[in-house]
Amino acid sequence: MRRRGLPLVLGLVISLVLCLGAGWLGSQFQPGEWYSRLAKPSWTPPNWLFGPVWSALYVAMAVAAWLVWRQAGLRGAAAPLAVFVVQLVLNAAWSWLFFGLHRPDLAFAEIALLWLAILATLVLFWRRKALAGTLILPYLAWVTYAASLNLGLWRLNP
């Protein structure tokens, strides 16, 4: 099967590469010693949980973007896919601000923007294909949790 000259499988591969690439960029800034010394809220998950959760979320995001592209094409879905790319950039930037610069304050402001971008992506995707919007819901939920964790870390470590 093809979508305007591009095989469907290749579209999915490109979407996966973009999403997992954003995850890889973010992962270049590891928690490290600085993070281990921070006071943490009691509801902070164990560090080992973040990798599997984020991996599953990036795959779900990639499939969602692919579904929107498959349904409308690049031109037909330009706005939703552009907002999707913006949230991917914001997603990768959070790790740099929090773990790279050790700035929970800036990271919290940035994650608030990320949350809004994810919500916009969810709405725009949902309008194109309900399943695509549904696939973004766990991502929005996780980033809501991550934002509250970020705020808790900032408040405990002024």
N, C-alpha and C positions, 0 to 999 in steps of 0.2 A: 504494500500500500504506500501511496505517496501523498504528500500534502503540498501542493503547489511546487512540485519539483524536488522537494526534499523528502526522502524516505521517512516514514513515521518513526522507525527505530532510531534513525540518526537524530531526529528531533528530541527524542527521549534522552539519548546519550548526551547531547549538547546541554539539555536542561540539568541532567545529573552532574555533569562536569562543572557547570556554573554554580550550582548549589553546594556541591561538595568542595569546590574550589574556595568559595566564601568561607566554609567551615575550616578548611585547611589554613587560609590566611589568618582567621581568628585564632586558630590553635598555635600559631607561632608565638603567641604571648601566653605563656604558661603561668599558673598560679604561683609556684615557687615559694621560696622562703618568706617573702613579704606577706603573702596570703596566709601562710601557715601560722604566722604570728598574730594575725588579726583576731580580735574578739568576735565571735560569731553568734548569731541568734540560735536558740536551741533547736529550731526547725531547719537548720542548714543540712542539706543532704550530704551523704558521703561523696568524696571527690570522684570515686570510680563510677558513680551514676551519670555524671555529665556526658561522658563520651558516648555511651549507648543511646541516651535520650537525644542528644543533638544529632547523632547519625541518623536515627529514625526520622527526626523532624526534617532534616535536609532532604532525605529521600522523598518524604511526603510532599514537601514544598516543590521538589523537582517534578513529581508526577502531576501536581496541581497546575504548575505553569505549562507543562506539556499538554495537559487536557485543554487548557484555554487556547494555546497555540493551535492545537489540532482542530478545535472546533471553529476558530475564526481566522486562523492564519496570522502572520506577523503584522500585516497592515490592519486587519480587522480587529486585532487585539493589542494594538500599539499602546494605548493608554494603560490598560491593566498590566501589561508586561513591563512597561517603563516604571510604574510604581513598584512592581515586584523587584526590579533591579535596584531601585533606590533602597528598598528595605534590606536587600542583600548586602549592599554597601554599608548601611548602618549596622547591620548585624555583625559584620567583620570588624567594624571600627570600635565596637564596644570593648572587645578584648584588649585592644591597643590602649584605650583610655583607662580601663580598670586595671588590668594586669601589667601592661607595658609602662604606663605613666604613673601608676599607683594613685589614680584620681577617682575615687568612688563618687565624688561630687559631680564631676564632669560626666562620668559614666552614667550616673542616674539621670541627668538632663538628657543625655543621648538616648538612653533606653526608653525614656518617655516619648521621644520622637520616633524611635523604632516601633514602639507599641502603636502609635498613630498610623505609621506607614503599614504595619501589618494589618491593622483594622481596615484601612483603605484597600489594601490588596484583597483581603477577605471579601469585602463588599463587591469590589469590581469583579473578582473571580466568580463569586456566587451568581452575579447577574449574567455571566457568560455560560457558566456550567455549575450547577449546584454541588456536584461532587467535588469540583475544584475548590470551592469555598469551604466545603466540609473538611477537606484535607488540611486547610490552613487553621482550623479551629484549635487543634492541639498545640500548634505553634504559638498562637495567641495566648492560650492558657499558660503554657510554659514561660513565655516572656512576661506575663503578668506576675507569675511566681518569682521569676528571676528579678524583676524590677523591685518587688517587695523585699527580696533578699538583699539586693543592692542597697536599697534605702536603709535596711536594718544594719548592714555592715558600715555604711557611712555614719549612721547615728551612733553606733557603738565605738567607732574609731574616728573621732573628729580630727 
